[in-house]
Amino acid sequence: TAGTLVATSVEGEIDVADDAPDEGDADIEGYVSDLAGSSPDFTFLLNGMSVRTNAATEGLQFVLPNGHVEAEGAVSNGILTADSIKSR
């Protein structure tokens, strides 16, 4: 296992592949912590889950320290690569 996910709110559902418990699609809401990097290549924690962004991520302007956001994307090896970030 890659760690423990503690969420105060989860919208949608996490679809988990049977043979890869730390992979699938996720939709996670929470407050940005441990923000590092610069746009478009941020890394941060969202309710304890590692999130990363890239040039294809929509909504990069919402990635701020302590920002309340929702991140949607694919999880691989316990890291969510965000397709989109929305302000909450």
C-alpha positions as a Markdown table, in Angstrom:
| # | Residue | x | y | z |
|---|---|---|---|---|
| 1 | Thr | 0.0 | 0.0 | 0.0 |
| 2 | Ala | 1.1 | 3.6 | -0.7 |
| 3 | Gly | -0.4 | 5.1 | 2.5 |
| 4 | Thr | -3.6 | 6.1 | 4.1 |
| 5 | Leu | -6.1 | 8.5 | 2.5 |
| 6 | Val | -8.1 | 10.6 | 4.9 |
| 7 | Ala | -10.7 | 12.8 | 3.2 |
| 8 | Thr | -13.1 | 15.2 | 4.8 |
| 9 | Ser | -15.1 | 15.1 | 1.5 |
| 10 | Val | -15.1 | 12.9 | -1.6 |
| 11 | Glu | -17.3 | 13.6 | -4.5 |
| 12 | Gly | -18.0 | 10.9 | -7.0 |
| 13 | Glu | -16.3 | 7.6 | -6.5 |
| 14 | Ile | -12.8 | 6.1 | -6.8 |
| 15 | Asp | -12.8 | 3.2 | -9.3 |
| 16 | Val | -10.1 | 0.8 | -8.3 |
| 17 | Ala | -8.5 | -1.8 | -10.5 |
| 18 | Asp | -8.7 | -5.3 | -8.9 |
| 19 | Asp | -5.0 | -6.0 | -9.2 |
| 20 | Ala | -3.8 | -2.4 | -8.5 |
| 21 | Pro | -5.3 | -1.0 | -5.3 |
| 22 | Asp | -3.5 | 2.3 | -5.7 |
| 23 | Glu | -4.6 | 3.0 | -9.2 |
| 24 | Gly | -7.8 | 4.2 | -10.8 |
| 25 | Asp | -9.7 | 7.5 | -11.3 |
| 26 | Ala | -10.3 | 9.8 | -8.3 |
| 27 | Asp | -12.2 | 13.0 | -7.5 |
| 28 | Ile | -10.8 | 14.4 | -4.2 |
| 29 | Glu | -11.8 | 17.6 | -2.4 |
| 30 | Gly | -9.8 | 19.3 | 0.4 |
| 31 | Tyr | -7.2 | 22.0 | 1.3 |
| 32 | Val | -3.9 | 22.2 | -0.5 |
| 33 | Ser | -0.9 | 21.5 | 1.8 |
| 34 | Asp | 2.9 | 21.0 | 1.3 |
| 35 | Leu | 2.7 | 22.9 | -2.0 |
| 36 | Ala | 6.0 | 22.7 | -4.0 |
| 37 | Gly | 7.1 | 23.4 | -7.6 |
| 38 | Ser | 5.9 | 26.1 | -9.9 |
| 39 | Ser | 3.2 | 26.3 | -12.6 |
| 40 | Pro | 2.5 | 24.1 | -14.4 |
| 41 | Asp | 4.4 | 21.5 | -12.4 |
| 42 | Phe | 3.0 | 21.6 | -8.9 |
| 43 | Thr | 3.1 | 18.8 | -6.3 |
| 44 | Phe | 1.0 | 19.0 | -3.1 |
| 45 | Leu | -1.1 | 17.0 | -0.6 |
| 46 | Leu | -4.8 | 17.0 | -0.7 |
| 47 | Asn | -6.2 | 15.4 | 2.5 |
| 48 | Gly | -3.0 | 13.3 | 2.7 |
| 49 | Met | -3.1 | 12.2 | -1.0 |
| 50 | Ser | -0.2 | 13.2 | -3.2 |
| 51 | Val | -1.3 | 15.3 | -6.2 |
| 52 | Arg | 0.7 | 16.5 | -9.2 |
| 53 | Thr | -0.1 | 18.8 | -12.0 |
| 54 | Asn | 1.3 | 19.4 | -15.5 |
| 55 | Ala | 0.8 | 21.5 | -18.6 |
| 56 | Ala | -2.4 | 19.6 | -19.4 |
| 57 | Thr | -4.0 | 20.3 | -16.1 |
| 58 | Glu | -7.0 | 22.7 | -16.3 |
| 59 | Gly | -7.5 | 25.2 | -13.4 |
| 60 | Leu | -3.9 | 25.7 | -12.3 |
| 61 | Gln | -4.8 | 29.2 | -11.1 |
| 62 | Phe | -6.6 | 27.6 | -8.1 |
| 63 | Val | -3.5 | 25.8 | -6.8 |
| 64 | Leu | -2.6 | 28.0 | -3.8 |
| 65 | Pro | -1.4 | 27.3 | -0.3 |
| 66 | Asn | -4.4 | 26.3 | 1.8 |
| 67 | Gly | -6.7 | 26.7 | -1.2 |
| 68 | His | -9.9 | 24.7 | -1.0 |
| 69 | Val | -10.0 | 22.7 | -4.2 |
| 70 | Glu | -11.3 | 19.6 | -5.9 |
| 71 | Ala | -8.8 | 17.6 | -8.0 |
| 72 | Glu | -9.9 | 15.1 | -10.6 |
| 73 | Gly | -7.6 | 12.7 | -12.5 |
| 74 | Ala | -5.9 | 9.3 | -12.6 |
| 75 | Val | -4.2 | 7.7 | -9.7 |
| 76 | Ser | -1.0 | 5.7 | -10.4 |
| 77 | Asn | 1.3 | 4.4 | -7.7 |
| 78 | Gly | -0.7 | 6.3 | -5.1 |
| 79 | Ile | -0.2 | 9.7 | -6.8 |
| 80 | Leu | -3.1 | 11.6 | -8.5 |
| 81 | Thr | -2.1 | 13.3 | -11.7 |
| 82 | Ala | -4.8 | 16.0 | -12.0 |
| 83 | Asp | -6.7 | 16.6 | -15.2 |
| 84 | Ser | -8.5 | 19.4 | -13.6 |
| 85 | Ile | -8.5 | 21.5 | -10.5 |
| 86 | Lys | -11.7 | 23.4 | -9.4 |
| 87 | Ser | -12.1 | 26.0 | -6.6 |
| 88 | Arg | -14.5 | 25.0 | -3.8 |
